[in-house]
Amino acid sequence: MNYAVLASDGWSINNLLQRVGELVPQWGGMIVIISGGILMLAMVIWGVVKFLKKGQDQTSWVFLIVGLIIGGALAFGGWSVVENVGRGGLQTIEDLGTGGAIFWVR
């Protein structure tokens, strides 16, 4: 058996971390998209079951609609939705830490 080994820069922790940094958004994006699709499918099935039981289920229609919206955002937004939410959280934490956030208290 012949194995071809491509060594561009050689092995280093820097190359490893750089490659992992490139792969995490790809794999994470796929996981987020699949999770969003599963959530949407679950909400649709749950809504059909609720409709067929003629409202005997304890689940709220609002819960099902919010689940569909969140699932759709995850399924069609992918990794960018997770990044945007993370950036918004980071900005809020930085504003709170520097005193840049203003809260109205009655």
Residue pairs with C-beta under 8 A, 6 or more apart in sequence:
9 15
25 79
25 83
26 79
28 79
28 82
29 78
29 79
32 74
32 77
32 78
32 79
32 81
32 82
33 74
33 75
33 78
35 74
36 70
36 71
36 72
36 73
36 74
36 75
36 76
36 77
37 71
37 75
38 71
39 67
39 70
39 71
39 74
39 75
40 67
40 68
40 71
40 72
40 75
41 71
42 67
42 71
43 64
43 67
43 68
43 71
44 68
46 59
46 64
46 67
47 61
47 64
49 57
50 57
50 59
50 61
50 64
73 81
74 81
92 101
94 100
95 101
